[in-house]
Amino acid sequence: MRLRDRIQPRYVDGADLPDDPPPPYRARLHIPEEMTPYGMEVTERDVVRGSVRIVYEIRCTCRRRWFQRTFERVQVCPRCGSAVLVERPD
């Protein structure tokens, strides 16, 4: 019997997946009344999801700098044509 015959494809029905919690989430700040200064208002704020975009700035010894959206270990300087070895930031 071949391996392909032994492995059966597994399909997942979208109805079987759990529902995502309803957004937006609420952040609450609870302060005891005895610690609340007179006239201070306590409010609620919506908590939403954001996104992060990482942009790498590369500098050559010829003082030319440029930006990349993806990390590549070796870059070519657009001004002098030198190969620039880049260390990954921590």
Disulfide bonds with the S-S distance in Angstrom:
none
